């Protein structure tokens, strides 16, 4: 989760929520987020698959929320982007002959599961509308 995708997706969704029901172009979104429009399209693809964002191609196309912002939980956004724990395991395999090495991954997996559940609990109490209402 340290990759910034959640921040970008939340930025995009905030823009869409404030658009007044108008289609918002990837170029406009990219200008606000300060990223390439290709990255906007990549992030919105995950949100579209999750039923959070609608997409319309063409000259007058763009993006729109697929449902009301008070029906979108930030935990929905997280789940649309990530399919694993927010923390990663080491790329190397621990030494199974070591007392710590043979147990570390199991204990970390349990810890990571608890951490992700805590994160989902917090995000699950916040709707996109509640987040957007924080803006002037």
CORLIN-V908049 format. One record per helix or strand of 3 or more residues. SS is the DSSP state (H for helix, E for strand). FROM is the first residue (numbers start at 1). LEN is the number of residues. If there is no record, write none. Layout:
# CORLIN-V908049
SS/FROM/LEN ; SS/FROM/LEN
This chain:
# CORLIN-V908049
H/5/13 ; H/26/8 ; H/37/13 ; E/53/4 ; E/62/4 ; H/69/3 ; H/74/8 ; H/104/20 ; H/128/5
